[in-house]
Amino acid sequence: MRILLVLAHPLNESFAAAVARTACEALAEAGHAVDLLDLYAEEFDPCLTKAERSGYFDIPYDTSGVSKIVERLKVADGLILVFPQWWFNFPAILKGFFDRVFAPGVAFSHDTAGGRIVPQLTNIKLLWALTTTGSPWWLVHLYMGNPVRRLLKRGIANFCSRGLNFRMLSLHDMDRATATKRQAHLDRVRKALSAI
């Protein structure tokens, strides 16, 4: 399987970067081809331009500003996202990745009857999120309703592909996580990805 692994964290020494390294190693050891897209290292601009927004319903939609990333997404069989949750949401650079790359003609097409969108990322069979949050489990799930999972599974995954393998592995209470707890999470990531 060819996996596009997207890392969204500005610090090379971050735990997210350690998760991404672990994921790349586990996938490669399992025989998968991994294309690492480090959004910060590749200086991805998350801002949707005026031209991109004003042409949102043009056919074909102009993706020239992100064409190289679109090509990488279109040849992938799976997508793995590695990111921290900040304010119970995606980092801005990852949200911009969705805004600019998951565009009409790439991730979906507009239904000519209006209202609905038609999934176009039929090549993507797997969408996993490897994430951390500074909040404890109960706050994310019981108080906030796990918004990132809902957005990924009900929104992005379902609107862009059908019947894909969706999974989210999260380390909660990251700000107070001990080295042992962090290593246990890396081991969990390695084991889960080795089984793909």
C-alpha atoms as one frame of an Amber mdcrd trajectory, in Angstrom:
protein
   0.000   0.000   0.000   1.210   3.520  -0.736   0.642   5.800   2.254   0.714
   9.597   2.290   1.681  10.484   5.860   0.963  14.123   6.703   2.731  15.681
   9.685   1.392  18.966  11.060   3.701  20.241  13.797   6.265  23.062  13.611
   8.888  21.477  15.905  11.244  18.714  14.741  11.731  17.537  18.317   8.001
  17.367  19.100   6.203  14.235  20.201   4.164  14.456  16.982   7.425  14.202
  15.026   8.349  11.129  17.095   4.946   9.607  16.278   5.505  10.331  12.570
   8.967   8.684  12.658   7.542   5.649  14.448   4.699   5.426  11.926   7.057
   5.678   8.947   9.297   2.939  10.365   6.399   0.600  11.171   4.787   1.058
   7.756   8.077   0.546   5.894   8.841  -2.585   7.941   5.387  -3.906   6.994
   6.221  -3.420   3.301   4.296  -0.229   2.599   5.646   2.718   0.599   5.517
   5.908   2.688   5.465   9.453   1.322   6.085  11.821   4.257   4.504  15.238
   3.765   5.804  17.467   6.566   3.646  20.552   6.067   5.960  22.894   7.986
   9.208  21.552   6.508   7.748  21.863   3.002   6.526  25.387   3.840   2.934
  24.652   2.903   0.821  27.815   2.767  -2.506  27.027   4.471  -4.276  30.181
   3.293  -6.983  29.664   0.703  -6.352  32.361  -1.894  -8.943  34.758  -3.307
  -8.647  33.044  -6.691  -9.135  29.594  -5.174 -12.246  30.644  -3.287 -13.800
  32.666  -6.100 -13.307  29.743  -8.502 -14.667  27.101  -6.129 -17.502  26.127
  -8.471 -15.466  26.375 -11.695 -15.115  23.191 -13.723 -12.320  22.321 -13.715
 -11.317  23.876 -10.410  -7.813  25.356 -10.490  -5.538  23.439  -8.102  -2.319
  24.729  -9.657  -1.240  26.315  -6.361  -1.130  22.892  -4.690  -0.725  20.656
  -7.738   2.302  18.730  -6.441   0.519  17.788  -3.224  -2.642  16.899  -5.145
  -0.567  14.513  -7.278   0.833  12.879  -4.138  -2.667  12.468  -2.699  -4.082
  11.013  -5.904  -1.476   8.233  -6.089  -1.883   7.254  -2.426  -3.906   4.272
  -1.244  -4.015   5.517   2.322  -3.746   8.759   4.267  -2.338   8.993   7.787
  -2.499  12.318   9.613  -0.174  13.078  12.527  -1.013  16.199  14.509  -1.697
  17.658  17.946  -5.164  18.893  18.800  -5.037  22.559  19.756  -8.193  24.107
  21.199 -10.030  20.852  20.399  -9.314  21.283  16.699  -6.762  20.826  13.929
  -3.625  22.957  13.804  -4.237  25.811  11.334  -1.788  24.373   8.810  -3.705
  21.072   8.689  -7.046  22.861   8.331  -5.488  24.793   5.439  -4.350  21.485
   3.921  -7.981  20.345   3.861  -9.204  23.716   2.567  -6.731  23.905  -0.316
  -5.984  20.260  -1.227  -9.319  18.555  -0.546 -10.836  20.701  -3.258 -13.492
  20.223  -5.941 -12.305  17.784  -8.584  -9.815  16.279  -6.129 -11.652  15.135
  -2.994 -15.201  15.606  -4.251 -17.313  17.022  -7.035 -20.416  19.149  -6.742
 -23.703  17.436  -7.492 -25.229  19.325 -10.418 -28.647  18.997  -8.732 -27.250
  21.052  -5.857 -26.725  20.481  -2.194 -24.773  17.257  -2.130 -21.200  16.479
  -2.986 -19.920  13.321  -4.662 -16.796  11.621  -3.203 -13.808  11.580  -5.566
 -10.967  10.195  -3.438 -11.856   6.630  -4.327  -8.157   5.723  -4.290  -8.008
   6.311  -0.533  -8.922   3.094   1.283  -7.519   4.017   4.683  -7.654   7.226
   6.743  -6.035   7.159  10.153  -5.336  10.000  12.565  -2.497   9.774  15.078
  -3.043  12.632  17.463  -2.453  14.054  20.909  -4.448  16.370  23.114  -3.526
  18.209  26.274  -6.934  17.487  27.748  -7.938  14.318  29.589 -10.116  11.701
  27.889 -13.296  12.662  29.760 -13.060  16.302  28.724 -12.502  15.490  25.038
 -15.199  12.811  24.849 -17.848  13.680  27.427 -17.709  17.473  27.554 -16.573
  18.380  24.028 -18.013  15.377  22.149 -14.691  14.505  20.475 -14.993  17.173
  17.734 -11.859  16.220  15.783 -12.996  12.612  15.390 -16.451  13.771  14.279
 -15.000  16.165  11.708 -12.632  13.546  10.312 -15.012  10.575  10.234 -18.403
  12.133   9.518 -17.143  15.013   7.419 -13.861  14.572   5.607 -13.764  10.760
   5.394 -17.417  10.210   4.450 -17.639  13.127   2.050 -14.424  12.299   0.190
 -14.381   8.489   0.018 -16.687   5.582   0.740 -16.136   2.507   2.888 -12.630
   3.367   3.965 -10.782   2.042   7.002 -10.998   4.870   9.559  -9.172   4.847
  12.872  -8.002   7.448  15.350  -5.301   6.775  17.934  -5.032   9.526  20.536
  -2.785  10.222  23.482  -4.863  12.217  25.969  -3.552  14.429  28.768  -0.370
  14.955  26.756   0.828  17.882  28.860   1.178  15.602  31.884   2.225  12.421
  30.075   5.264  10.713  31.546   8.051   9.306  29.399   6.614   5.843  30.097
   3.152   6.862  28.921   4.596   8.465  25.784   6.625   5.357  24.974   3.553
   3.178  25.513   1.687   5.322  22.976   4.532   5.006  20.447   4.452   1.232
  20.971   0.676   1.242  20.420   1.121   3.211  17.175   3.848   0.841  15.970
   1.752  -2.251  16.730  -1.395  -0.870  15.066   0.406   0.239  11.897   2.364
  -3.000  11.657  -0.964  -4.822  11.296  -2.161  -2.822   8.271
